[in-house]
Amino acid sequence: MSLVVQKFGGTSLGDMERIARAAGHVMTALGSGHRVVVVVSAMAGETDRLVALAKAAGGDPESAEHDAIVASGEQVSAGLLALMLRDTGVPARSFHGWQVPLITDSSHSRARVLRIGPDALGACMEAGGVPVVTGFQGVTDDGRITTLGRGGSDLSAVTLAARLDAERCDIFTDVDGVFTCDPRIVAKAHKLDMITYEEMLELASQGAKVLHARSVAVAMNHRVRLQVLSSFTGAPGTMVVDEDEVVEQQVVSAIAYSKDDAKITMIGLPDRPGVAAALFGPLSDAGINVDMIVQNISPDGESTDLTFTVAESDLGQALAVLAESNRDLGASDIVPDSSVAKVSVVGVGMRSHAGVAGRMFATLADRGINIQLISTSEIKISVLIAEDYLELALRSLHSAYGLDATD
């Protein structure tokens, strides 16, 4: 019998009716002859409530006690779904992360999975049971509960699917799959039947919220086939697969965006060796990630303007670090701008087709949209634009690359 890992997100477990629907998906898979391992998130809104409680008690977000509090949400979900399954005659039992065990390092709130212990889940299935596992959490070698950070339940599910050599990992959520663009903005966006690991990883890294980049990276490394699908419909979702499985590759498969970035420009920096290291080193030491970078040398060659982006949530801290660094750097001004958006076109077909960037730039120019920064990879082109033009840019590019759905 083949094995399927089913992961249910918080919106899929928001109330008892939705938990019953999730139980129905489990029973459908069992009825198709699969063995099933279930991974659950906390019920919708529960993690935020627990984080607020921990904060009110003075909890450090990177402490073991904070993780012990926040991890309890998944434990409730696992117990409720196991009870629901048992009530319908399915011999299910809940497993906490420490019972699997899913061993992590000790980086609380952002732990990294090190290994999965003895096959407790396999023993459960051999006895005819269905394990219902808490996502998002693990345990250190010395027995402290940890949480895996953003996208942690997806990461738990994919890691278990890899360890158990599952046929696939189904990620049940509140959307029908992966779309060519956000359908809330681009009405002509349509669901993709398949997308490659590389494309999905780029989309997740550039702002798409369907899957987190960490879980996609693990799936790609271990060749775990993923399916993203809705828990509220019976429709097939989007399969995330190896590039060899995609028969006909689009030049551009999808367009992602992010409004979570901020731009900083250092004006009038001295143009001498070591300035970039002196600028970005302190930001790195502060744990601030820098994304897009562009440098403009003045005509006299004596000074330079350097522009880059950081996460908008890091902007205040970044400005404080730069103000301190600038005592030695000597820039004439530091100019922040949070009214920006990043737009990315993604497709493995870019490797073999010329003119993708030219079409992007021409399309934006025709709409009067100024490009502030550019970054590229083998299968992705990203531009930074004023946030006011985001929706126009997405719709225009979606049409320009032939992605609009046709009746």
DOTOR-169218 format. One record per residue (C-alpha): x, y, z; residue in three letters; residue number from 1. Coordinates in nm, 4 decimals. Last residue first. Layout:
N
[atom [X; Y; Z]; Ala; NUM]
...
// end
This chain:
407
[atom [-1.2930; 3.0647; -2.2013]; Asp; 407]
[atom [-0.9322; 3.1804; -2.1971]; Thr; 406]
[atom [-0.7248; 3.2421; -1.8838]; Ala; 405]
[atom [-0.4650; 3.5161; -1.9151]; Asp; 404]
[atom [-0.1071; 3.3847; -1.9027]; Leu; 403]
[atom [0.0070; 3.5068; -2.2434]; Gly; 402]
[atom [0.3244; 3.6755; -2.1181]; Tyr; 401]
[atom [0.1977; 4.0269; -2.1890]; Ala; 400]
[atom [-0.1407; 3.9544; -2.0310]; Ser; 399]
[atom [0.0030; 3.8623; -1.6921]; His; 398]
[atom [0.2521; 4.1475; -1.7269]; Leu; 397]
[atom [-0.0249; 4.4046; -1.7653]; Ser; 396]
[atom [-0.2378; 4.2649; -1.4834]; Arg; 395]
[atom [0.0535; 4.2520; -1.2416]; Leu; 394]
[atom [0.1868; 4.5963; -1.3319]; Ala; 393]
[atom [-0.1542; 4.7634; -1.3014]; Leu; 392]
[atom [-0.2036; 4.6045; -0.9592]; Glu; 391]
[atom [0.1377; 4.7166; -0.8350]; Leu; 390]
[atom [0.1377; 5.0758; -0.9625]; Tyr; 389]
[atom [0.0710; 5.2451; -0.6269]; Asp; 388]
[atom [0.3443; 5.0306; -0.4689]; Glu; 387]
[atom [0.6162; 5.2136; -0.6623]; Ala; 386]
[atom [0.8311; 4.9595; -0.8453]; Ile; 385]
[atom [1.1012; 4.7040; -0.7655]; Leu; 384]
[atom [1.1763; 4.4515; -1.0362]; Val; 383]
[atom [1.2332; 4.0778; -1.0224]; Ser; 382]
[atom [1.3350; 3.8429; -1.3047]; Ile; 381]
[atom [1.3338; 3.4680; -1.2395]; Lys; 380]
[atom [1.4476; 3.1404; -1.3999]; Ile; 379]
[atom [1.8278; 3.1724; -1.4062]; Glu; 378]
[atom [1.8273; 3.4464; -1.1449]; Ser; 377]
[atom [1.7626; 3.8170; -1.1760]; Thr; 376]
[atom [1.7517; 4.1432; -0.9827]; Ser; 375]
[atom [1.6274; 4.4860; -1.0888]; Ile; 374]
[atom [1.5721; 4.8108; -0.8993]; Leu; 373]
[atom [1.3666; 5.1302; -0.9440]; Gln; 372]
[atom [1.1627; 5.0431; -1.2535]; Ile; 371]
[atom [0.9250; 5.3239; -1.3519]; Asn; 370]
[atom [0.5710; 5.2365; -1.4580]; Ile; 369]
[atom [0.4331; 5.4489; -1.7421]; Gly; 368]
[atom [0.2151; 5.1655; -1.8736]; Arg; 367]
[atom [0.4226; 5.1300; -2.1919]; Asp; 366]
[atom [0.7362; 5.1299; -1.9760]; Ala; 365]
[atom [0.6044; 4.8363; -1.7727]; Leu; 364]
[atom [0.5398; 4.6326; -2.0850]; Thr; 363]
[atom [0.8766; 4.7275; -2.2356]; Ala; 362]
[atom [1.0658; 4.6208; -1.9231]; Phe; 361]
[atom [0.8895; 4.2870; -1.8991]; Met; 360]
[atom [0.9210; 4.2159; -2.2708]; Arg; 359]
[atom [1.2913; 4.2952; -2.2626]; Gly; 358]
[atom [1.3433; 4.0696; -1.9633]; Ala; 357]
[atom [1.1856; 3.7726; -2.1400]; Val; 356]
[atom [1.3665; 3.8415; -2.4682]; Gly; 355]
[atom [1.5556; 3.5175; -2.5060]; Ala; 354]
[atom [1.4163; 3.1696; -2.4471]; His; 353]
[atom [1.6030; 2.8568; -2.3335]; Ser; 352]
[atom [1.6637; 2.9171; -1.9648]; Arg; 351]
[atom [1.3566; 3.1378; -1.9414]; Met; 350]
[atom [1.1425; 2.8266; -1.9881]; Gly; 349]
[atom [1.1958; 2.7462; -1.6195]; Val; 348]
[atom [0.9513; 3.0257; -1.5411]; Gly; 347]
[atom [0.9114; 3.3103; -1.2933]; Val; 346]
[atom [0.8120; 3.6759; -1.3295]; Val; 345]
[atom [0.8708; 3.8789; -1.0140]; Ser; 344]
[atom [0.7138; 4.2026; -0.8890]; Val; 343]
[atom [0.8487; 4.3783; -0.5800]; Lys; 342]
[atom [0.6487; 4.6584; -0.4221]; Ala; 341]
[atom [0.7418; 5.0014; -0.2889]; Val; 340]
[atom [0.5952; 5.2574; -0.0493]; Ser; 339]
[atom [0.8471; 5.1736; 0.2269]; Ser; 338]
[atom [1.1034; 5.4334; 0.1212]; Asp; 337]
[atom [1.4124; 5.5178; 0.3287]; Pro; 336]
[atom [1.6692; 5.7893; 0.2455]; Val; 335]
[atom [2.0050; 5.8007; 0.4234]; Ile; 334]
[atom [2.2007; 6.1199; 0.3517]; Asp; 333]
[atom [2.5522; 6.2602; 0.2976]; Ser; 332]
[atom [2.7165; 5.9209; 0.3426]; Ala; 331]
[atom [3.0248; 5.9393; 0.5686]; Gly; 330]
[atom [3.1054; 5.5729; 0.6249]; Leu; 329]
[atom [3.2513; 5.6136; 0.9742]; Asp; 328]
[atom [2.9591; 5.7832; 1.1462]; Arg; 327]
[atom [2.7466; 5.6096; 0.8859]; Asn; 326]
[atom [2.7703; 5.2822; 1.0726]; Ser; 325]
[atom [2.5613; 5.4125; 1.3630]; Glu; 324]
[atom [2.2963; 5.5606; 1.1352]; Ala; 323]
[atom [2.3039; 5.2404; 0.9310]; Leu; 322]
[atom [2.2266; 5.0224; 1.2333]; Val; 321]
[atom [1.9368; 5.2488; 1.3366]; Ala; 320]
[atom [1.8032; 5.2549; 0.9808]; Leu; 319]
[atom [1.8165; 4.8745; 0.9649]; Ala; 318]
[atom [1.6300; 4.8422; 1.2953]; Gln; 317]
[atom [1.3483; 5.0612; 1.1692]; Gly; 316]
[atom [1.3343; 4.8891; 0.8309]; Leu; 315]
[atom [1.3349; 4.5296; 0.9557]; Asp; 314]
[atom [0.9567; 4.4781; 0.9262]; Ser; 313]
[atom [0.9756; 4.6264; 0.5752]; Glu; 312]
[atom [1.2114; 4.3461; 0.4775]; Ala; 311]
[atom [1.5262; 4.4940; 0.3291]; Val; 310]
[atom [1.5983; 4.6524; -0.0074]; Thr; 309]
[atom [1.9071; 4.8169; -0.1552]; Phe; 308]
[atom [2.0306; 5.1459; -0.2992]; Thr; 307]
[atom [2.3917; 5.2673; -0.3068]; Leu; 306]
[atom [2.4802; 5.6168; -0.4259]; Asp; 305]
[atom [2.8473; 5.6642; -0.5061]; Thr; 304]
[atom [3.1215; 5.9195; -0.4523]; Ser; 303]
[atom [3.4549; 6.0257; -0.6001]; Glu; 302]
[atom [3.4164; 5.8941; -0.9533]; Gly; 301]
[atom [3.3535; 6.2454; -1.0862]; Asp; 300]
[atom [3.0452; 6.1283; -1.2768]; Pro; 299]
[atom [2.8958; 5.9742; -0.9590]; Ser; 298]
[atom [2.8868; 5.5933; -0.9351]; Ile; 297]
[atom [2.5449; 5.4294; -0.9070]; Asn; 296]
[atom [2.5082; 5.1044; -0.7110]; Gln; 295]
[atom [2.2127; 4.8635; -0.7142]; Val; 294]
[atom [2.1133; 4.6013; -0.4585]; Ile; 293]
[atom [1.8075; 4.3730; -0.4188]; Met; 292]
[atom [1.7785; 4.1509; -0.1102]; Asp; 291]
[atom [1.9459; 4.2450; 0.2176]; Val; 290]
[atom [1.8706; 4.0256; 0.5202]; Asn; 289]
[atom [1.8905; 4.1825; 0.8639]; Ile; 288]
[atom [2.0298; 3.9537; 1.1354]; Gly; 287]
[atom [2.2062; 4.2367; 1.3177]; Ala; 286]
[atom [2.5468; 4.1000; 1.2155]; Asp; 285]
[atom [2.4241; 4.1025; 0.8557]; Ser; 284]
[atom [2.3327; 4.4697; 0.8814]; Leu; 283]
[atom [2.6713; 4.5422; 1.0418]; Pro; 282]
[atom [2.8499; 4.3757; 0.7463]; Gly; 281]
[atom [2.6400; 4.5469; 0.4781]; Phe; 280]
[atom [2.7837; 4.8972; 0.5073]; Leu; 279]
[atom [3.1432; 4.8252; 0.6051]; Ala; 278]
[atom [3.1595; 4.5540; 0.3396]; Ala; 277]
[atom [3.0168; 4.7917; 0.0782]; Ala; 276]
[atom [3.2678; 5.0625; 0.1760]; Val; 275]
[atom [3.5673; 4.8284; 0.1634]; Gly; 274]
[atom [3.7365; 4.9770; -0.1426]; Pro; 273]
[atom [3.6605; 5.3456; -0.2055]; Arg; 272]
[atom [3.3783; 5.5475; -0.3571]; Asp; 271]
[atom [3.2820; 5.7682; -0.0620]; Pro; 270]
[atom [2.9075; 5.7369; -0.0047]; Leu; 269]
[atom [2.7057; 6.0282; -0.1408]; Gly; 268]
[atom [2.3536; 5.8965; -0.0884]; Ile; 267]
[atom [2.2706; 5.5710; 0.0917]; Met; 266]
[atom [1.9330; 5.4657; -0.0444]; Thr; 265]
[atom [1.6993; 5.2351; 0.1483]; Ile; 264]
[atom [1.4038; 5.0513; -0.0044]; Lys; 263]
[atom [1.1401; 4.8636; 0.1941]; Ala; 262]
[atom [0.9902; 4.5218; 0.1237]; Asp; 261]
[atom [0.6736; 4.3480; 0.2447]; Asp; 260]
[atom [0.4554; 4.4384; -0.0530]; Lys; 259]
[atom [0.5579; 4.1240; -0.2377]; Ser; 258]
[atom [0.4636; 3.9975; -0.5801]; Tyr; 257]
[atom [0.4560; 3.6776; -0.7795]; Ala; 256]
[atom [0.3976; 3.6074; -1.1485]; Ile; 255]
[atom [0.3566; 3.2586; -1.2914]; Ala; 254]
[atom [0.4694; 3.0121; -1.5560]; Ser; 253]
[atom [0.6829; 3.2319; -1.7807]; Val; 252]
[atom [0.8448; 3.0599; -2.0802]; Val; 251]
[atom [0.5912; 2.7812; -2.0396]; Gln; 250]
[atom [0.7179; 2.4246; -2.0263]; Gln; 249]
[atom [0.5421; 2.1445; -2.2117]; Glu; 248]
[atom [0.5793; 1.7911; -2.0711]; Val; 247]
[atom [0.6397; 1.8775; -1.7051]; Val; 246]
[atom [0.7524; 1.5550; -1.5367]; Glu; 245]
[atom [1.1218; 1.6138; -1.6089]; Asp; 244]
[atom [1.1092; 1.9425; -1.4147]; Glu; 243]
[atom [1.0491; 1.7538; -1.0907]; Asp; 242]
[atom [0.7105; 1.8041; -0.9336]; Val; 241]
[atom [0.4761; 2.0421; -0.7553]; Val; 240]
[atom [0.1255; 1.9180; -0.8396]; Met; 239]
[atom [-0.1513; 2.1769; -0.8351]; Thr; 238]
[atom [-0.4924; 2.0808; -0.7002]; Gly; 237]
[atom [-0.7570; 1.8306; -0.7991]; Pro; 236]
[atom [-1.1130; 1.9441; -0.7200]; Ala; 235]
[atom [-1.3098; 1.7973; -0.4296]; Gly; 234]
[atom [-1.3704; 2.1338; -0.2720]; Thr; 233]
[atom [-1.3269; 2.2779; 0.0788]; Phe; 232]
[atom [-0.9876; 2.1295; 0.1713]; Ser; 231]
[atom [-0.8398; 2.3050; -0.1286]; Ser; 230]
[atom [-0.5317; 2.1689; -0.3009]; Leu; 229]
[atom [-0.1521; 2.1926; -0.3123]; Val; 228]
[atom [-0.0003; 1.8598; -0.4189]; Gln; 227]
[atom [0.3633; 1.7901; -0.3449]; Leu; 226]
[atom [0.5872; 1.5187; -0.4911]; Arg; 225]
[atom [0.8816; 1.4572; -0.2585]; Val; 224]
[atom [1.2046; 1.4619; -0.4602]; Arg; 223]
[atom [1.4253; 1.4693; -0.1484]; His; 222]
[atom [1.6062; 1.7956; -0.2248]; Asn; 221]
[atom [1.3032; 1.9422; -0.4010]; Met; 220]
[atom [1.0670; 1.8607; -0.1153]; Ala; 219]
[atom [1.3136; 2.0050; 0.1367]; Val; 218]
[atom [1.3437; 2.3265; -0.0672]; Ala; 217]
[atom [0.9647; 2.3496; -0.1019]; Val; 216]
[atom [0.9236; 2.3229; 0.2757]; Ser; 215]
[atom [1.1769; 2.6000; 0.3393]; Arg; 214]
[atom [1.0261; 2.8278; 0.0722]; Ala; 213]
[atom [0.6845; 2.8405; 0.2360]; His; 212]
[atom [0.3868; 2.7343; 0.0300]; Leu; 211]
[atom [0.0777; 2.9232; -0.0905]; Val; 210]
[atom [0.1970; 3.2697; 0.0173]; Lys; 209]
[atom [0.3714; 3.3850; -0.3005]; Ala; 208]
[atom [0.6169; 3.6591; -0.1989]; Gly; 207]
[atom [0.9375; 3.6216; -0.3982]; Gln; 206]
[atom [1.0829; 3.3258; -0.2068]; Ser; 205]
[atom [0.7632; 3.1244; -0.2499]; Ala; 204]
[atom [0.7577; 3.2002; -0.6222]; Leu; 203]
[atom [1.1255; 3.1075; -0.6603]; Glu; 202]
[atom [1.0770; 2.7793; -0.4745]; Leu; 201]
[atom [0.7654; 2.7023; -0.6775]; Met; 200]
[atom [0.9564; 2.7573; -1.0006]; Glu; 199]
[atom [1.2444; 2.5343; -0.8934]; Glu; 198]
[atom [1.0120; 2.2610; -0.7669]; Tyr; 197]
[atom [0.8342; 2.2582; -1.1015]; Thr; 196]
[atom [0.4699; 2.3503; -1.1543]; Ile; 195]
[atom [0.1769; 2.1352; -1.2544]; Met; 194]
[atom [-0.1992; 2.1736; -1.3067]; Asp; 193]
[atom [-0.1714; 2.5523; -1.2785]; Leu; 192]
[atom [-0.4777; 2.7424; -1.1619]; Lys; 191]
[atom [-0.5860; 3.0460; -1.3586]; His; 190]
[atom [-0.5366; 3.4211; -1.3425]; Ala; 189]
[atom [-0.7842; 3.6223; -1.5507]; Lys; 188]
[atom [-0.9190; 3.8189; -1.2526]; Ala; 187]
[atom [-0.5733; 3.9453; -1.1620]; Val; 186]
[atom [-0.5886; 4.1053; -0.8169]; Ile; 185]
[atom [-0.7810; 3.8524; -0.6073]; Arg; 184]
[atom [-0.6630; 3.5854; -0.8512]; Pro; 183]
[atom [-0.3025; 3.6285; -0.7259]; Asp; 182]
[atom [-0.0969; 3.5200; -1.0242]; Cys; 181]
[atom [-0.0512; 3.2083; -1.2416]; Thr; 180]
[atom [-0.2283; 3.0198; -0.9661]; Phe; 179]
[atom [-0.1068; 2.7466; -0.7307]; Val; 178]
[atom [-0.3868; 2.5327; -0.5908]; Gly; 177]
[atom [-0.7572; 2.5533; -0.5087]; Asp; 176]
[atom [-0.7097; 2.7879; -0.2135]; Val; 175]
[atom [-0.8072; 2.7444; 0.1536]; Asp; 174]
[atom [-0.5421; 2.4821; 0.2358]; Thr; 173]
[atom [-0.4751; 2.1103; 0.2116]; Phe; 172]
[atom [-0.1094; 2.0273; 0.1439]; Ile; 171]
[atom [-0.0970; 1.6729; 0.0018]; Asp; 170]
[atom [0.2429; 1.5025; 0.0312]; Cys; 169]
[atom [0.3188; 1.2344; -0.2248]; Arg; 168]
[atom [0.4068; 0.8671; -0.2692]; Glu; 167]
[atom [0.5606; 0.8752; 0.0769]; Ala; 166]
[atom [0.9176; 0.7606; 0.1402]; Asp; 165]
[atom [0.8611; 0.7730; 0.5183]; Leu; 164]
[atom [1.1495; 1.0147; 0.5843]; Arg; 163]
[atom [1.0645; 1.2295; 0.2816]; Ala; 162]
[atom [0.6957; 1.2458; 0.3706]; Ala; 161]
[atom [0.7902; 1.3258; 0.7318]; Leu; 160]
[atom [1.0063; 1.6179; 0.6188]; Thr; 159]
[atom [0.7320; 1.7393; 0.3845]; Val; 158]
[atom [0.4714; 1.7357; 0.6624]; Ala; 157]
[atom [0.6928; 1.9016; 0.9237]; Ser; 156]
[atom [0.7959; 2.1719; 0.6742]; Leu; 155]
[atom [0.4334; 2.2426; 0.5889]; Asp; 154]
[atom [0.3667; 2.2737; 0.9629]; Ser; 153]
[atom [0.6628; 2.5080; 1.0075]; Gly; 152]
[atom [0.5636; 2.7596; 0.7416]; Gly; 151]
[atom [0.6911; 3.0403; 0.9639]; Arg; 150]
[atom [0.8989; 2.9147; 1.2522]; Gly; 149]
[atom [1.0005; 2.5603; 1.3422]; Leu; 148]
[atom [0.8892; 2.5406; 1.7038]; Thr; 147]
[atom [1.0870; 2.3761; 1.9823]; Thr; 146]
[atom [0.9956; 2.1592; 2.2814]; Ile; 145]
[atom [1.2831; 2.0818; 2.5179]; Arg; 144]
[atom [1.3912; 1.7189; 2.5673]; Gly; 143]
[atom [1.7715; 1.7323; 2.5832]; Asp; 142]
[atom [1.8081; 1.6173; 2.2225]; Asp; 141]
[atom [1.5796; 1.9001; 2.1197]; Thr; 140]
[atom [1.2132; 1.8530; 2.0372]; Val; 139]
[atom [0.9914; 1.9287; 1.7416]; Gly; 138]
[atom [0.7042; 2.1547; 1.6450]; Gln; 137]
[atom [0.5312; 2.3159; 1.3483]; Phe; 136]
[atom [0.3076; 2.0172; 1.2759]; Gly; 135]
[atom [0.1382; 1.7995; 1.5356]; Thr; 134]
[atom [0.0976; 1.4485; 1.4016]; Val; 133]
[atom [-0.2208; 1.2472; 1.3455]; Val; 132]
[atom [-0.1053; 0.8856; 1.3051]; Pro; 131]
[atom [-0.3616; 0.6563; 1.1395]; Val; 130]
[atom [-0.3712; 0.3076; 1.2917]; Gly; 129]
[atom [-0.3707; -0.0425; 1.1459]; Gly; 128]
[atom [-0.1053; -0.1874; 1.3784]; Ala; 127]
[atom [0.1524; -0.1461; 1.1033]; Glu; 126]
[atom [0.0408; 0.2175; 1.0853]; Met; 125]
[atom [0.1278; 0.2799; 1.4504]; Cys; 124]
[atom [0.4607; 0.1024; 1.4161]; Ala; 123]
[atom [0.5419; 0.3170; 1.1148]; Gly; 122]
[atom [0.4612; 0.6308; 1.3120]; Leu; 121]
[atom [0.6938; 0.5268; 1.5938]; Ala; 120]
[atom [0.9766; 0.4819; 1.3421]; Asp; 119]
[atom [1.2737; 0.5637; 1.5589]; Pro; 118]
[atom [1.3887; 0.9280; 1.5411]; Gly; 117]
[atom [1.3555; 1.1939; 1.2734]; Ile; 116]
[atom [1.6624; 1.4050; 1.2080]; Arg; 115]
[atom [1.8127; 1.7527; 1.2339]; Leu; 114]
[atom [1.5139; 1.9785; 1.1751]; Val; 113]
[atom [1.6030; 2.3451; 1.2152]; Arg; 112]
[atom [1.4404; 2.5518; 1.4892]; Ala; 111]
[atom [1.3056; 2.9006; 1.4232]; Arg; 110]
[atom [1.0997; 2.9839; 1.7345]; Ser; 109]
[atom [1.3682; 2.8308; 1.9612]; His; 108]
[atom [1.7042; 2.7615; 1.8009]; Ser; 107]
[atom [1.7845; 2.4460; 2.0015]; Ser; 106]
[atom [1.8469; 2.2097; 1.7094]; Asp; 105]
[atom [1.5706; 1.9755; 1.6027]; Thr; 104]
[atom [1.4627; 1.6132; 1.6565]; Ile; 103]
[atom [1.1214; 1.5031; 1.5292]; Leu; 102]
[atom [1.0311; 1.2224; 1.7674]; Pro; 101]
[atom [0.7657; 1.0954; 1.6812]; Val; 100]
[atom [0.6672; 1.1514; 2.0456]; Gln; 99]
[atom [0.8471; 1.4853; 2.0804]; Trp; 98]
[atom [0.6508; 1.6303; 1.7892]; Gly; 97]
[atom [0.3206; 1.5315; 1.9470]; His; 96]
[atom [0.1433; 1.2248; 1.8122]; Phe; 95]
[atom [-0.2342; 1.1808; 1.8008]; Ser; 94]
[atom [-0.4064; 0.8484; 1.7513]; Arg; 93]
[atom [-0.6361; 0.7160; 1.4795]; Ala; 92]
[atom [-0.8233; 0.3867; 1.4573]; Pro; 91]
[atom [-1.0843; 0.4967; 1.1983]; Val; 90]
[atom [-1.4357; 0.3993; 1.3118]; Gly; 89]
[atom [-1.6119; 0.7299; 1.2510]; Thr; 88]
[atom [-1.5717; 0.8402; 1.6147]; Asp; 87]
[atom [-1.2050; 0.7457; 1.5907]; Arg; 86]
[atom [-1.1607; 0.9952; 1.3089]; Leu; 85]
[atom [-1.3209; 1.2775; 1.5062]; Met; 84]
[atom [-1.1139; 1.1909; 1.8128]; Leu; 83]
[atom [-0.7939; 1.1986; 1.6058]; Ala; 82]
[atom [-0.8990; 1.5329; 1.4548]; Leu; 81]
[atom [-0.9615; 1.6809; 1.7986]; Leu; 80]
[atom [-0.6353; 1.5515; 1.9463]; Gly; 79]
[atom [-0.4244; 1.6750; 1.6553]; Ala; 78]
[atom [-0.5880; 2.0183; 1.6603]; Ser; 77]
[atom [-0.5371; 2.0577; 2.0366]; Val; 76]
[atom [-0.1715; 1.9575; 2.0072]; Gln; 75]
[atom [-0.1213; 2.2040; 1.7220]; Glu; 74]
[atom [-0.2230; 2.4920; 1.9485]; Gly; 73]
[atom [0.0021; 2.3739; 2.2330]; Ser; 72]
[atom [0.3162; 2.4593; 2.0361]; Ala; 71]
[atom [0.2835; 2.8307; 2.1233]; Val; 70]
[atom [0.3109; 2.7732; 2.4976]; Ile; 69]
[atom [0.6059; 2.5334; 2.4932]; Ala; 68]
[atom [0.7749; 2.7531; 2.2324]; Asp; 67]
[atom [0.7544; 3.0575; 2.4616]; His; 66]
[atom [0.8875; 2.8469; 2.7480]; Glu; 65]
[atom [1.1913; 2.7431; 2.5426]; Ala; 64]
[atom [1.2822; 3.1044; 2.4741]; Ser; 63]
[atom [1.3257; 3.2846; 2.1413]; Glu; 62]
[atom [0.9983; 3.4783; 2.1604]; Pro; 61]
[atom [1.0980; 3.5975; 2.5124]; Asp; 60]
[atom [0.7911; 3.5663; 2.7322]; Gly; 59]
[atom [0.6779; 3.8617; 2.9419]; Gly; 58]
[atom [0.3447; 3.7091; 3.0413]; Ala; 57]
[atom [0.1624; 3.9369; 2.7977]; Ala; 56]
[atom [0.3967; 3.8169; 2.5226]; Lys; 55]
[atom [0.3131; 3.4538; 2.5952]; Ala; 54]
[atom [-0.0578; 3.5334; 2.5853]; Leu; 53]
[atom [-0.0200; 3.7229; 2.2568]; Ala; 52]
[atom [0.1724; 3.4320; 2.1036]; Val; 51]
[atom [-0.1051; 3.1968; 2.2172]; Leu; 50]
[atom [-0.3743; 3.4074; 2.0512]; Arg; 49]
[atom [-0.1732; 3.4372; 1.7291]; Asp; 48]
[atom [-0.1271; 3.0589; 1.7270]; Thr; 47]
[atom [-0.5002; 3.0056; 1.7708]; Glu; 46]
[atom [-0.6192; 3.2265; 1.4860]; Gly; 45]
[atom [-0.7160; 2.9364; 1.2588]; Ala; 44]
[atom [-0.6851; 2.6046; 1.4426]; Met; 43]
[atom [-0.3252; 2.4966; 1.4986]; Ala; 42]
[atom [-0.1574; 2.3149; 1.2116]; Ser; 41]
[atom [-0.2013; 1.9455; 1.1421]; Val; 40]
[atom [-0.0029; 1.6566; 0.9936]; Val; 39]
[atom [-0.1823; 1.3352; 0.8906]; Val; 38]
[atom [-0.0125; 1.0078; 0.7975]; Val; 37]
[atom [-0.2149; 0.7891; 0.5625]; Val; 36]
[atom [-0.1867; 0.4386; 0.4202]; Arg; 35]
[atom [-0.3490; 0.4399; 0.0833]; His; 34]
[atom [-0.6108; 0.2020; -0.0560]; Gly; 33]
[atom [-0.8511; 0.4511; -0.2091]; Ser; 32]
[atom [-1.0786; 0.4178; 0.0954]; Gly; 31]
[atom [-0.7919; 0.5341; 0.3150]; Leu; 30]
[atom [-0.7549; 0.8436; 0.0995]; Ala; 29]
[atom [-1.1282; 0.9128; 0.1218]; Thr; 28]
[atom [-1.1184; 0.8572; 0.4990]; Met; 27]
[atom [-0.8485; 1.1208; 0.5390]; Val; 26]
[atom [-1.0424; 1.3685; 0.3245]; His; 25]
[atom [-1.3512; 1.3052; 0.5390]; Gly; 24]
[atom [-1.1525; 1.3753; 0.8553]; Ala; 23]
[atom [-1.0652; 1.7130; 0.7068]; Ala; 22]
[atom [-1.4365; 1.7783; 0.6539]; Arg; 21]
[atom [-1.5030; 1.6886; 1.0181]; Ala; 20]
[atom [-1.2310; 1.9340; 1.1207]; Ile; 19]
[atom [-1.4057; 2.1950; 0.9092]; Arg; 18]
[atom [-1.7355; 2.1373; 1.0882]; Glu; 17]
[atom [-1.5591; 2.1407; 1.4240]; Met; 16]
[atom [-1.4092; 2.4833; 1.3608]; Asp; 15]
[atom [-1.1098; 2.6477; 1.1909]; Gly; 14]
[atom [-0.9354; 2.3241; 1.0931]; Leu; 13]
[atom [-0.8936; 2.3847; 0.7177]; Ser; 12]
[atom [-0.8163; 2.7510; 0.7914]; Thr; 11]
[atom [-0.5326; 2.6370; 1.0186]; Gly; 10]
[atom [-0.3635; 2.4188; 0.7615]; Gly; 9]
[atom [-0.4216; 2.0479; 0.7015]; Phe; 8]
[atom [-0.1333; 1.8250; 0.5930]; Lys; 7]
[atom [-0.1943; 1.4850; 0.4334]; Gln; 6]
[atom [0.0973; 1.2435; 0.3938]; Val; 5]
[atom [0.0223; 0.9639; 0.1487]; Val; 4]
[atom [0.1650; 0.6122; 0.1694]; Leu; 3]
[atom [0.1303; 0.3427; -0.0936]; Ser; 2]
[atom [0.0000; 0.0000; 0.0000]; Met; 1]
// end
